Amino acid sequence: VVSSEHLSAYRNAATPSARQGIVQSISKAVLEALPRAGLSSTGDVYVRSSAVSEPLEDRGRYHSFLGSFHALETVLTQCLSALAKDPDLQSEDVHLVIQQAVNPVSAKGHLSNERRCYEEARDWLGEFEVPTTNKSPTFSVNLRKWRSQTGEYSEHQPLACNLEALVSKILRVPAWWAKKRNLRVHFEWVWDGKRIYLVQADQAKNLQGADPTVIPRTNGISTATYQPKCLASIQSAHADRYNKIRNVQTYLALQLPITNLYVLDDPIVLDAVRAGMPPSTLVEDLEALVPSSLVIRTDLATDDQTLRQLLPRTNEVRTVTAAIAFLQSTLEKLAADGVTPQVAFIFHNFIPAVSSAFAYAAPGQRKVLIEALWGLPEGLYYNAHDKIEVDTGLSHLGSESEAVMDRFKITVKPRFKRNYVAPDDAGNWIPKWVSEPWDWRPSIRKEQWIRQIAFASKRIAEKESRALSVMWFVEVPSWASTTPIFPWYHEPFDFGLISKSSPSRQKTPFDRSLTIRTKADVDALRHEASIGDSLVCQVRIQPKENELIRDKELLKSIGELTKAIGAVILLEGGTLSHAYYQLMQTQAIVEVAYPFDASEEKREFNKLVRDNIPQKIQLGGESVRFARLAGDQLLRVLREKLVEEAYEALDASDHNAIIDELADVEEVIEGILKQLKVKRRELTERQRGKKAKAGGFDQGFVLLETHNPSPTRPLEASDTLDLELGRPNASDSAAAEQAHYRAPSPLIARWSDRREHGSANERILNLVVSLMGDHWSAESPDINIDNSGRGILRATIHGQREGGNLKLEISVFSPSRQLRLFDD
């Protein structure tokens, strides 16, 4: 460890030569100290920065550099220079850690029991970090007193491991170590093929935050005796022009609860407000509304959904001056942006609620999908949330009464919820942290409310005759409303959008990316786009600044910048929210961290399943169509199933998963034997016979090649390898040589052919590919498409195996050509 005093001296050095002297002094001291620390001065070294106080939330904030011990001064200079330039670290004491690099690395990854991974500290989430592919396999380590499964491994011994399949099993040792000390820890591990090294351990602190179920009491909803003077109560004429009012008319028609709403869209009054001369009647209306926390929303007389979304809206307004200022600034901004549709302001008193939700419902679909989170709906734009699926069992409700709700089947999937949006004491709507145990508790606390949301959302969708996303307030206190839940807003929603944003791989809490929390982070993303070769591959949006939450232009910028650098946006927020829709309009690739598992009402499988699966699906409320096979048809699909299960055993990433997949293989073998009317005893006997003749697979021999000499020359001892190595009378002239094994490439052979068909020519690319390979690529030869020699095409084929399926991507492109200085 290099003391933080050296960084302070480096920061304060007056000249480059002074800084160089500090680096040389550190390098000399480190090299002298290495033997005493039992470290070698050969190979590679990590120079890492570590703050005195570095909470787990700051992971990735500090700097780390890799280089050779022979270039230690260069690596030290890189790290110290980065720390000295970092404006966020100027006031922090930062040490340097000199660490021997572990090479070669066979695998690396994470192991964590943080609350974001699991609610119980005895449950751990592990990950193999595979940066070169879209796969980052995960595994679970579940510690129970009655089955530790650590076997002979001890926390006092090195973590010896010679199989990737055993990594998850051996990592139970540090997991048990942490559990016995009642710690939540994030480990980083590296495996070199022989041992697992724990290279970092960050202790998670107890999460501090707010209780989202506690709502600060305001002055309550304004009295029913209020009669507007300048503002207008909502009328059918307003509904004809403004979507937000049209929604309210739908709720009234369905006898759903609403709150008191008032409208201002008189152009004369609005011009007076913009000119700074609001009518006295408007001021009197505002004086009557602000004592109970006024909220002002904006709407436009347009059917353009993109234009209507995320229009300016206040937090809680508690003074007339603040209300007038909002009206003026909004009118000026809309005018500056060239917005031409008629503007309307909608006024209502603040509606407090414990949680909020977006519900997706569509005519003709049985299921209602719900996304829910503590606090205000804005929290659902970017934050992790609960997923709820309600199977109503009815494609159409029609005239069904609320009694049908008792038959709804509800599936709730609570997730770890770290952030939400809620008012502070001053009425500002700000991001907050959720305190334990509410971070894992379902945010809709009564099942009856879920049923009512599903029932009413389907009624709204059937009334509007289109698929909708419906916003709900949930658990509104009795002092603010006569009903605990009520709909607030809805708009058309195309669920097909989600299929365009399917994740390229499983998302885990360990994913690293550029995170947008402040406007400064947006500037950092803009810088990445300007350098032309950004290494950022993923962008997260988790705003800490309130003004960023509803900033439409900010979302547009993030989407366009992310697209420009070829990265993807990982959205933890709801797919039914406004933010998701706006991001999709930028044509950026938006991956959803928590998609709905079943986005389609109808799914086709056409695969053999276990005998009880159809009945289980039916008991779960879904309709099932199945076929029943026998004879040769059944034997064929059983053999195909054997291949499918074998692939799953090949792809299994940890010890328990491999055992589970082998159990499935055994079950399929049992099915094949039954169809062939063969007893297990006969199979076992044949297995023993083959083993007696050629041996088993215990010693791990891999046949690399054989050499059969030409009969025209004498046989030499090194020429052949007798395949029956254990035969007593093997020829003395045969030899067995042990060599180094290298895994073969999945691409076994590649060649091209050319055929002529009269006036047309055909170029053929032939590939021979192993079905065991995970991914491969091959490039075609140049293809001339004209006689000038300038029109050249080339094709590249990428193959990736996903289970028993082969995914092919074929790209045809024109390679760059050198400039011809002279033409013939």
C-alpha positions in Angstrom: 0.0 0.0 0.0 1.2 3.5 -0.9 0.1 6.1 1.5 -2.3 8.9 0.4 0.3 11.4 1.4 2.2 10.7 -1.9 -0.9 11.5 -3.9 -1.2 14.8 -2.0 2.4 15.6 -2.8 1.9 14.7 -6.4 -1.2 17.0 -6.6 0.8 19.9 -5.0 4.0 19.5 -7.1 4.9 22.7 -8.9 6.6 21.2 -11.9 6.5 18.1 -14.1 10.0 17.2 -12.9 8.9 17.3 -9.3 6.0 14.9 -10.1 8.5 12.6 -11.9 10.7 12.6 -8.8 7.7 11.6 -6.6 6.9 8.7 -9.0 10.5 7.5 -9.0 10.6 7.6 -5.2 7.4 5.5 -5.0 8.7 3.0 -7.6 12.0 2.5 -5.8 10.3 1.9 -2.5 7.8 -0.5 -3.9 10.4 -2.6 -5.7 12.5 -2.8 -2.5 9.4 -3.9 -0.5 8.3 -6.6 -2.8 10.5 -9.4 -1.5 9.4 -8.7 2.1 5.8 -9.0 1.0 6.5 -12.3 -0.8 5.8 -10.8 -4.2 7.8 -11.1 -7.4 9.0 -8.1 -9.4 8.4 -10.0 -12.7 5.2 -10.2 -14.7 2.3 -7.8 -14.6 1.1 -5.5 -11.8 -2.1 -3.7 -11.0 -1.9 -0.2 -9.5 -5.3 0.5 -8.0 -6.7 3.4 -6.0 -8.6 2.9 -2.8 -10.2 5.7 -0.8 -10.1 5.8 3.0 -13.9 5.6 3.0 -15.1 3.8 -0.1 -18.7 2.5 0.3 -20.0 -0.2 -2.0 -22.0 2.4 -3.9 -18.7 3.9 -5.1 -17.6 0.8 -6.9 -16.1 1.8 -10.3 -15.6 5.4 -9.2 -11.8 5.1 -8.6 -9.0 4.4 -11.0 -7.0 1.2 -11.8 -4.3 0.5 -14.3 -2.5 -2.6 -15.4 1.1 -2.8 -16.7 4.4 -4.5 -16.4 6.6 -4.4 -13.2 9.4 -3.3 -15.6 7.3 -0.2 -16.5 6.1 0.4 -12.9 6.9 4.2 -13.2 4.6 4.5 -16.2 1.7 2.7 -14.5 2.1 4.8 -11.4 2.2 8.0 -13.4 -1.0 6.9 -15.2 -2.9 6.3 -12.0 -1.6 9.4 -10.1 -2.3 11.6 -13.0 -5.9 10.3 -13.4 -6.5 10.8 -9.6 -5.0 14.3 -9.7 -7.2 15.3 -12.6 -10.5 13.8 -11.3 -12.6 16.7 -10.0 -14.7 14.4 -7.8 -11.7 13.2 -5.8 -9.9 16.4 -5.0 -11.0 16.4 -1.4 -10.5 12.7 -0.8 -7.5 10.8 0.7 -6.7 8.0 -1.7 -4.1 5.3 -1.2 -2.6 3.2 -4.0 -2.6 -0.6 -3.8 0.2 -2.4 -5.7 -1.1 -5.9 -6.6 0.5 -8.8 -8.4 -1.6 -9.7 -11.5 -2.9 -13.2 -11.6 -2.3 -14.8 -15.0 -3.4 -16.6 -17.0 -7.0 -16.1 -16.1 -9.4 -18.9 -17.0 -12.4 -17.1 -15.6 -13.4 -14.2 -13.3 -16.6 -12.9 -11.8 -18.6 -11.8 -8.8 -20.2 -13.3 -5.7 -22.5 -11.2 -3.6 -25.2 -11.4 -1.0 -26.1 -7.7 -1.1 -29.8 -7.0 -0.6 -30.0 -6.0 -4.2 -29.2 -9.6 -5.1 -31.3 -11.4 -2.4 -33.4 -10.5 0.5 -31.8 -13.2 2.7 -28.1 -12.8 3.6 -27.7 -16.6 3.3 -28.5 -16.5 -0.4 -25.8 -15.4 -2.9 -25.7 -14.5 -6.5 -22.6 -15.4 -8.6 -21.6 -14.5 -12.1 -19.0 -15.5 -14.6 -17.9 -12.3 -16.3 -17.5 -13.0 -20.0 -16.7 -9.7 -21.7 -16.1 -11.2 -25.2 -19.6 -12.6 -25.6 -23.2 -11.7 -24.7 -23.3 -14.5 -22.1 -22.5 -13.9 -18.5 -23.7 -17.1 -16.8 -25.1 -16.7 -13.3 -25.4 -19.2 -10.4 -26.8 -19.3 -6.9 -25.2 -20.3 -3.7 -27.9 -21.0 -1.1 -26.5 -21.6 2.4 -28.5 -23.8 4.8 -27.2 -25.3 8.1 -28.5 -28.7 7.2 -26.6 -28.9 3.9 -23.4 -26.9 3.8 -22.0 -28.9 0.8 -18.5 -27.4 1.3 -17.2 -30.9 2.0 -13.4 -31.1 2.6 -12.8 -27.4 1.7 -11.6 -25.2 4.5 -11.5 -21.4 4.8 -7.9 -21.8 6.1 -6.7 -23.4 2.9 -6.2 -22.1 -0.7 -9.4 -22.4 -2.8 -8.1 -25.2 -5.1 -10.2 -25.7 -8.2 -9.4 -27.6 -11.4 -12.9 -27.6 -12.9 -15.1 -24.6 -14.0 -18.1 -26.6 -12.9 -16.7 -26.6 -9.3 -16.2 -22.9 -9.1 -19.7 -22.2 -7.6 -19.3 -25.1 -5.1 -15.9 -23.9 -3.9 -17.1 -20.3 -3.6 -19.4 -21.6 -0.8 -16.3 -21.3 1.4 -16.0 -17.5 1.4 -19.8 -17.3 1.4 -19.9 -19.3 4.6 -17.1 -17.2 6.1 -19.2 -14.1 5.5 -22.4 -15.6 6.8 -20.9 -16.7 10.0 -19.8 -13.1 10.6 -23.3 -11.8 9.6 -21.8 -9.8 6.8 -23.1 -8.8 3.4 -20.1 -8.7 1.0 -19.4 -8.3 -2.7 -16.5 -10.5 -3.7 -14.6 -10.3 -6.9 -12.8 -13.6 -7.8 -10.3 -14.8 -10.4 -9.7 -18.4 -11.4 -6.5 -19.4 -13.1 -7.5 -23.0 -13.8 -5.9 -24.3 -10.5 -7.0 -21.9 -7.7 -9.7 -19.3 -7.1 -8.3 -16.0 -5.9 -10.5 -13.4 -4.0 -9.1 -10.2 -5.4 -11.6 -7.8 -3.8 -14.2 -7.8 -1.0 -16.5 -4.9 -0.4 -18.7 -4.9 2.6 -22.2 -3.6 2.1 -23.5 -1.2 4.7 -27.0 -1.3 6.1 -29.2 0.5 3.7 -30.5 3.8 5.0 -33.6 5.3 3.6 -37.2 6.3 4.1 -40.3 4.3 5.0 -42.4 4.7 1.8 -45.6 3.8 3.6 -45.5 7.0 5.7 -47.1 9.9 3.9 -46.6 13.4 5.2 -50.0 14.9 5.8 -50.8 18.1 3.9 -53.8 20.3 4.5 -56.0 17.8 2.7 -58.1 18.2 -0.5 -59.7 21.5 -1.0 -63.4 21.8 0.1 -66.2 21.1 -2.2 -67.6 24.6 -1.6 -64.8 26.1 -3.9 -66.3 27.6 -7.0 -63.8 28.7 -9.8 -64.0 32.2 -11.1 -61.4 32.2 -13.9 -60.7 28.5 -14.1 -63.4 26.2 -15.5 -64.7 22.8 -14.3 -64.1 20.1 -16.8 -66.7 19.9 -19.6 -67.3 17.6 -22.6 -65.9 20.4 -24.8 -62.6 20.1 -23.0 -62.7 16.3 -23.5 -63.1 16.8 -27.2 -59.8 18.7 -27.4 -57.5 17.5 -24.6 -56.5 13.9 -24.0 -56.1 14.2 -20.3 -59.6 15.5 -19.9 -60.9 12.9 -22.4 -59.5 10.2 -20.1 -61.4 11.6 -17.1 -64.7 11.5 -19.1 -64.0 7.7 -19.7 -63.6 7.2 -16.0 -66.8 9.0 -15.3 -68.7 6.9 -17.9 -67.4 3.8 -16.1 -68.3 5.2 -12.7 -64.7 5.1 -11.6 -63.4 7.5 -8.9 -61.8 10.8 -9.9 -60.7 14.0 -8.2 -61.8 17.6 -8.8 -60.1 19.1 -11.9 -60.1 22.6 -13.3 -59.0 23.9 -16.7 -57.5 27.1 -18.1 -57.3 27.3 -21.8 -58.7 30.7 -22.6 -56.2 32.3 -25.1 -56.9 35.8 -23.8 -56.1 34.9 -20.2 -53.1 32.9 -21.2 -51.7 35.9 -23.2 -52.2 38.1 -20.2 -50.4 35.6 -17.9 -47.5 35.4 -20.4 -47.3 39.2 -20.4 -47.1 39.3 -16.6 -50.6 40.6 -16.1 -52.7 37.7 -14.7 -56.4 38.5 -14.2 -57.4 39.1 -10.6 -60.0 36.3 -10.9 -57.2 33.8 -11.7 -55.2 35.1 -8.7 -58.3 34.5 -6.5 -58.6 31.0 -7.8 -55.0 30.2 -7.1 -55.3 31.7 -3.5 -58.1 29.2 -2.9 -56.2 26.2 -4.2 -52.6 26.6 -3.0 -53.2 26.1 0.7 -53.9 22.4 0.0 -50.9 21.9 -2.3 -51.7 22.7 -5.9 -50.5 20.7 -8.9 -50.6 22.1 -12.4 -50.3 19.9 -15.5 -50.0 20.8 -19.1 -51.9 19.4 -22.1 -52.1 20.2 -25.8 -54.9 19.9 -28.3 -53.1 17.3 -30.4 -53.3 13.6 -31.2 -49.5 13.4 -31.4 -48.6 11.1 -28.5 -44.9 11.9 -28.6 -45.7 15.6 -28.3 -48.2 15.1 -25.5 -45.9 13.1 -23.2 -43.7 14.6 -20.5 -45.1 18.1 -20.8 -44.2 20.5 -18.0 -45.8 19.8 -14.7 -45.2 21.2 -11.2 -44.4 19.6 -8.0 -46.6 20.8 -5.1 -47.2 24.5 -5.5 -47.9 26.3 -2.2 -47.8 30.0 -3.2 -49.6 32.0 -5.8 -46.3 33.5 -7.0 -44.9 30.0 -7.8 -48.0 29.1 -9.7 -47.9 32.2 -11.8 -44.2 31.7 -12.5 -44.8 28.2 -13.7 -47.6 29.3 -16.1 -45.4 32.0 -17.6 -42.3 29.9 -18.0 -44.2 27.0 -19.6 -46.0 29.3 -22.1 -42.6 30.9 -23.0 -40.9 27.5 -23.5 -43.7 26.1 -25.6 -43.6 29.2 -27.8 -39.8 29.0 -28.1 -40.0 25.4 -29.1 -42.5 26.2 -31.9 -45.4 24.3 -30.3 -48.5 25.4 -32.1 -51.5 23.4 -30.7 -53.7 25.1 -28.2 -52.3 24.9 -24.6 -54.4 23.9 -21.6 -53.4 23.9 -18.0 -55.1 21.5 -15.6 -55.3 22.3 -11.9 -55.9 19.9 -9.0 -54.8 19.4 -5.5 -52.0 17.0 -4.7 -53.0 13.4 -4.4 -50.9 11.6 -1.8 -50.4 7.8 -2.3 -48.2 5.1 -0.9 -47.5 3.6 -4.3 -48.3 3.9 -8.0 -48.7 1.6 -10.9 -48.9 1.3 -14.7 -51.2 -1.4 -16.0 -51.3 -2.8 -19.5 -54.7 -4.2 -20.7 -56.0 -4.9 -24.2 -59.4 -6.0 -25.6 -59.4 -9.7 -26.3 -56.5 -10.5 -24.0 -57.0 -12.3 -20.7 -53.9 -11.1 -18.9 -53.3 -7.7 -17.3 -49.7 -6.7 -16.7 -48.8 -4.4 -13.9 -45.6 -2.5 -12.9 -45.7 -1.0 -9.4 -43.4 1.0 -7.2 -43.5 3.0 -4.0 -44.3 6.7 -4.3 -45.2 8.8 -7.3 -45.5 7.4 -10.9 -42.3 9.3 -12.0 -40.4 6.7 -9.9 -41.4 4.0 -12.4 -39.6 5.8 -15.3 -36.1 4.6 -14.3 -36.2 2.5 -11.2 -36.5 -1.2 -10.4 -40.0 -2.2 -9.6 -42.4 -5.1 -8.9 -43.9 -7.0 -11.8 -47.5 -8.4 -11.4 -49.3 -10.6 -13.9 -53.1 -11.0 -13.5 -54.8 -13.7 -15.5 -58.5 -12.7 -15.5 -59.5 -15.9 -17.3 -61.7 -13.8 -19.6 -60.8 -12.4 -23.1 -63.7 -9.9 -22.7 -65.3 -8.7 -19.4 -68.4 -7.5 -21.2 -71.1 -7.0 -18.5 -69.4 -9.1 -15.9 -69.7 -7.8 -12.3 -66.9 -7.2 -9.9 -67.7 -10.7 -8.4 -65.6 -12.2 -11.3 -62.5 -10.7 -9.7 -62.4 -13.5 -7.1 -61.4 -15.9 -9.9 -58.4 -13.9 -11.1 -55.0 -15.6 -10.8 -52.3 -13.3 -9.5 -48.6 -13.7 -9.8 -46.5 -11.1 -8.0 -42.8 -10.9 -8.5 -41.3 -8.5 -6.0 -37.9 -7.1 -6.9 -35.3 -5.2 -4.9 -36.4 -1.5 -5.0 -33.6 0.9 -4.0 -35.0 4.1 -5.3 -38.4 5.8 -5.6 -39.8 9.4 -6.0 -41.8 11.0 -3.2 -42.5 14.5 -1.8 -40.3 16.1 0.8 -41.6 18.4 3.5 -41.5 21.4 1.2 -43.6 19.6 -1.5 -40.7 19.0 -3.9 -40.8 15.6 -5.6 -37.4 14.1 -5.1 -35.6 10.7 -5.5 -35.4 8.8 -2.3 -33.9 5.6 -1.0 -36.2 2.8 0.3 -35.4 1.6 3.8 -35.5 -2.1 4.9 -37.7 -4.2 4.8 -39.7 -2.2 2.2 -37.0 -2.7 -0.5 -38.2 -6.3 -0.9 -41.9 -5.9 0.1 -44.5 -5.8 -2.6 -45.4 -2.2 -3.3 -49.2 -2.9 -3.7 -49.9 -4.2 -0.3 -53.4 -5.7 -0.7 -54.3 -8.4 -3.2 -57.8 -6.8 -3.6 -56.3 -3.6 -4.9 -54.5 -5.7 -7.6 -57.8 -7.3 -8.6 -59.5 -3.9 -8.8 -56.7 -2.5 -10.9 -56.8 -5.4 -13.3 -60.6 -5.4 -13.6 -60.9 -1.6 -14.1 -58.0 -1.5 -16.6 -59.7 -4.1 -18.7 -62.9 -2.2 -18.6 -61.1 1.0 -19.7 -59.4 -0.9 -22.6 -62.7 -2.4 -23.7 -64.4 1.0 -23.5 -61.6 2.6 -25.6 -61.4 -0.5 -27.9 -57.6 -0.5 -27.9 -54.6 -1.6 -25.9 -53.7 0.9 -23.2 -51.2 1.7 -20.5 -53.2 3.0 -17.5 -51.6 5.0 -14.6 -52.9 4.3 -11.1 -52.6 5.9 -7.6 -52.5 3.2 -5.0 -53.2 3.3 -1.2 -54.4 6.9 -1.1 -55.1 7.8 2.6 -58.7 8.2 3.7 -58.2 11.8 4.7 -57.4 12.6 1.0 -59.9 10.3 -0.9 -63.0 8.2 -0.4 -61.3 5.4 -2.3 -57.8 4.0 -1.8 -57.1 3.5 -5.5 -58.1 5.3 -8.7 -57.0 5.6 -12.3 -55.3 8.9 -13.3 -54.3 8.7 -16.9 -54.1 6.3 -19.9 -52.8 6.3 -23.4 -52.4 3.8 -26.3 -49.5 1.3 -25.9 -48.0 -1.0 -28.5 -46.7 -4.0 -26.7 -44.8 -4.9 -29.8 -42.3 -2.2 -28.8 -41.0 -4.5 -26.0 -40.2 -7.2 -28.5 -37.8 -4.7 -30.2 -35.9 -4.3 -27.0 -35.4 -7.8 -25.9 -32.2 -8.2 -23.8 -29.1 -9.5 -25.5 -28.3 -11.4 -22.4 -29.4 -11.8 -18.8 -28.9 -8.7 -16.8 -27.3 -8.8 -13.4 -26.6 -6.3 -10.7 -22.9 -6.6 -11.6 -23.2 -5.0 -15.1 -20.9 -2.0 -15.5 -21.8 1.0 -17.6 -22.0 4.8 -17.8 -24.8 5.9 -15.5 -26.7 9.2 -16.0 -27.4 10.7 -12.6 -26.8 14.4 -13.2 -26.4 16.8 -16.1 -22.7 16.4 -15.7 -23.1 12.8 -16.6 -24.9 13.8 -19.8 -21.9 16.0 -20.6 -19.7 12.9 -20.1 -21.8 10.9 -22.5 -21.6 13.8 -25.0 -17.8 13.7 -24.7 -17.8 9.9 -25.4 -19.7 10.6 -28.6 -17.2 13.3 -29.6 -14.1 11.1 -29.3 -15.3 8.8 -32.0 -14.2 5.5 -30.5 -16.0 5.2 -27.2 -15.5 2.1 -25.0 -18.9 2.7 -23.4 -21.3 -0.2 -24.4 -24.1 0.4 -21.9 -25.9 3.5 -20.6 -28.1 3.5 -17.5 -30.4 6.4 -16.5 -30.9 6.9 -12.8 -31.4 10.6 -12.2 -30.7 12.1 -8.8 -31.7 15.6 -9.9 -35.4 16.2 -9.9 -35.4 18.3 -13.0 -34.0 15.5 -15.0 -36.8 13.1 -14.3 -39.3 14.6 -16.7 -36.9 16.3 -19.1 -38.0 15.2 -22.6 -35.1 16.9 -24.4 -32.7 15.2 -22.0 -34.1 11.8 -22.9 -33.8 12.6 -26.6 -30.2 13.6 -26.1 -29.4 10.5 -24.2 -31.0 8.3 -26.8 -29.3 10.0 -29.8 -25.9 10.1 -28.0 -26.1 6.4 -27.0 -27.0 5.5 -30.6 -24.1 7.5 -31.9 -21.5 5.6 -29.9 -23.1 2.2 -30.7 -24.1 1.5 -27.1 -27.4 0.3 -25.6 -29.6 1.8 -23.0 -30.3 -0.5 -20.1 -33.7 0.6 -18.7 -34.5 -0.5 -15.2 -37.8 1.5 -15.2 -41.2 0.4 -16.4 -41.9 -0.5 -20.0 -45.3 1.0 -19.7 -44.0 4.4 -18.7 -43.6 7.6 -20.7 -39.8 7.5 -20.5 -39.6 4.2 -22.2 -41.8 5.4 -25.1 -39.7 8.5 -25.5 -36.4 6.6 -25.6 -37.8 4.2 -28.2 -38.6 7.2 -30.5 -34.9 8.0 -30.7 -34.2 4.7 -32.5 -31.7 3.8 -29.8 -31.4 0.2 -28.7 -33.3 0.0 -25.4 -32.8 -3.1 -23.4 -35.3 -3.7 -20.5 -33.7 -5.0 -17.3 -36.9 -6.4 -16.0 -39.1 -7.4 -18.9 -42.4 -9.2 -18.5 -41.7 -13.0 -18.8 -44.7 -13.6 -21.0 -45.4 -10.9 -23.5 -47.6 -13.0 -25.7 -51.0 -14.5 -25.0 -50.1 -17.4 -27.3 -46.8 -19.2 -27.3 -45.7 -22.1 -29.5 -43.4 -24.7 -28.2 -43.6 -27.9 -30.4 -41.3 -29.8 -28.1 -41.5 -32.9 -25.9 -42.2 -32.1 -22.3 -42.5 -34.1 -19.1 -45.8 -35.9 -18.5 -47.2 -33.5 -15.9 -46.3 -30.2 -17.6 -49.6 -29.8 -19.6 -51.7 -30.3 -16.5 -49.6 -27.9 -14.4 -50.0 -25.2 -17.1 -53.7 -25.8 -17.2 -53.9 -25.5 -13.4 -52.1 -22.2 -13.7 -55.0 -20.8 -15.7 -53.7 -21.2 -19.2 -55.3 -23.1 -22.1 -53.2 -25.9 -23.5 -53.1 -27.6 -26.8 -51.0 -30.8 -27.0 -50.3 -33.8 -29.2 -49.7 -37.3 -27.9 -47.2 -39.4 -29.8 -46.4 -43.1 -29.9 -44.3 -45.6 -31.9 -41.6 -44.3 -34.2 -42.8 -40.7 -33.8 -42.3 -40.8 -30.1 -38.9 -42.6 -30.4 -37.7 -39.9 -32.8 -38.7 -37.0 -30.6 -37.2 -38.8 -27.6 -33.9 -39.0 -29.4 -34.1 -35.3 -30.4 -34.9 -34.5 -26.7 -31.7 -36.4 -25.7 -29.7 -34.2 -27.9 -31.4 -31.1 -26.5 -30.8 -32.1 -22.9 -27.1 -33.0 -23.8 -26.7 -29.5 -25.1 -28.1 -28.1 -21.9 -25.7 -30.2 -19.9 -22.9 -28.8 -22.1 -24.0 -25.3 -21.4 -24.5 -25.7 -17.7 -22.2 -23.3 -15.8 -22.0 -24.7 -12.3 -21.9 -27.9 -10.3 -25.6 -28.1 -9.3 -26.8 -27.1 -12.8 -24.7 -29.9 -14.4 -26.2 -32.5 -12.0 -29.7 -31.2 -12.8 -29.2 -31.5 -16.5 -27.7 -35.0 -16.2 -30.9 -35.9 -14.3 -32.9 -34.7 -17.3 -30.6 -36.8 -19.6 -31.2 -39.9 -17.5 -35.0 -39.3 -17.6 -34.9 -39.2 -21.4 -32.8 -42.3 -21.6 -35.4 -44.1 -19.4 -38.1 -43.0 -21.9 -36.1 -44.3 -24.9 -35.4 -47.7 -23.1 -39.1 -48.0 -22.4 -40.0 -47.4 -26.1 -37.4 -50.0 -27.2 -38.6 -52.4 -24.5 -35.0 -52.7 -23.2 -34.3 -53.2 -19.5 -31.8 -50.9 -17.7 -29.9 -54.1 -16.9 -29.1 -54.7 -20.6 -27.9 -51.1 -21.1 -25.7 -51.5 -18.0 -24.2 -54.7 -19.3 -23.3 -53.2 -22.6 -21.8 -50.2 -20.8 -19.6 -52.6 -18.8 -18.6 -54.5 -21.9 -17.4 -51.4 -23.7 -15.5 -50.3 -20.6 -13.8 -53.7 -20.3 -12.7 -53.5 -23.9 -11.7 -49.9 -24.3 -11.8 -48.4 -20.8 -13.8 -45.5 -19.5 -13.2 -41.8 -19.5 -11.6 -41.4 -16.1 -8.0 -40.5 -17.3 -9.0 -37.8 -19.7 -7.2 -39.0 -22.9 -7.9 -36.9 -26.0 -6.8 -38.5 -29.3 -5.0 -35.7 -31.2 -3.9 -37.6 -34.3 -2.6 -40.9 -35.6 0.1 -41.6 -38.2 -0.1 -44.7 -40.4 3.2 -44.9 -42.3 3.4 -45.7 -46.0 3.9 -49.4 -46.9 6.8 -48.4 -49.2 9.2 -47.6 -46.3 10.1 -49.5 -43.1 8.0 -49.0 -40.0 9.5 -46.8 -37.4 8.7 -46.7 -33.7 7.3 -43.2 -33.7 5.0 -43.8 -36.7 1.8 -45.3 -35.1 -0.3 -45.1 -32.0 -2.1 -48.3 -31.2 -5.7 -47.4 -30.2 -5.9 -50.3 -27.8 -3.3 -48.9 -25.3 -4.1 -51.5 -22.7 -3.6 -54.6 -25.0 -0.9 -56.9 -23.5 0.5 -57.8 -26.9 0.7 -54.3 -28.4 3.4 -54.0 -31.0 6.7 -52.9 -29.7 7.1 -50.6 -32.7 4.1 -48.5 -31.7 4.5 -45.4 -29.6 2.2 -43.2 -27.5 3.3 -39.6 -27.2 1.7 -37.1 -24.7 1.3 -33.6 -26.1 -0.3 -30.3 -25.1 -4.0 -30.1 -25.9 -5.6 -27.1 -27.5 -9.3 -26.9 -27.9 -10.1 -27.0 -31.6 -11.8 -24.2 -33.4 -15.6 -24.7 -34.0 -14.8 -23.9 -37.7 -13.4 -27.2 -39.0 -13.0 -26.5 -42.7 -13.7 -23.7 -45.2 -13.4 -23.6 -49.0 -15.0 -21.8 -51.9 -16.3 -23.0 -55.3 -17.2 -21.2 -58.4 -19.7 -22.2 -61.0 -20.7 -20.7 -64.3 -24.3 -20.8 -65.6 -24.2 -19.2 -69.0 -24.5 -15.4 -68.4 -24.4 -15.8 -64.6 -21.6 -16.8 -62.2 -22.1 -18.4 -58.8 -19.7 -18.2 -55.8 -20.2 -20.8 -53.1 -18.8 -20.7 -49.6 -18.6 -24.1 -48.0 -18.2 -24.4 -44.2 -17.9 -27.4 -41.9 -18.7 -26.4 -38.3 -18.7 -28.4 -35.1 -22.1 -28.5 -33.5 -20.3 -28.3 -30.1 -18.9 -24.8 -30.8 -20.5 -21.8 -29.0 -19.7 -19.2 -31.6 -17.7 -18.9 -34.8 -17.3 -16.7 -37.9 -16.1 -17.0 -41.5 -15.5 -14.6 -44.3 -16.2 -15.3 -48.0 -13.6 -14.5 -50.7 -14.1 -11.3 -52.7 -17.0 -11.4 -55.2 -16.7 -9.3 -58.3 -20.1 -7.9 -59.3 -18.9 -6.2 -62.5 -16.1 -6.5 -65.0 -14.1 -3.4 -63.8 -12.7 -5.1 -60.7 -14.0 -2.2 -58.6 -17.4 -3.6 -57.7 -16.4 -6.0 -54.9 -18.6 -7.7 -52.3 -17.7 -9.8 -49.3 -19.9 -11.7 -46.9 -19.2 -12.5 -43.2 -21.1 -15.3 -41.5 -21.3 -15.3 -37.7 -22.8 -18.4 -35.9 -23.8 -18.6 -32.3 -25.2 -21.8 -30.7 -28.0 -21.2 -28.2 -28.8 -24.5 -26.7 -29.8 -26.8 -29.5 -30.4 -23.9 -31.9 -27.9 -22.3 -34.3 -28.3 -18.6 -34.8 -26.8 -17.2 -38.0 -26.0 -13.6 -38.9 -24.9 -12.9 -42.4 -23.5 -9.5 -43.3 -22.8 -8.5 -46.9 -20.5 -5.5 -47.3 -18.3 -3.7 -49.8 -14.7 -3.6 -48.5 -12.8 -0.3 -48.9 -10.6 -0.1 -52.0 -7.4 1.8 -52.6 -7.8 4.9 -54.8 -6.9 4.3 -58.4 -4.6 7.0 -59.6 -4.9 6.2 -63.3 -7.7 4.7 -65.3 -7.1 2.5 -68.3 
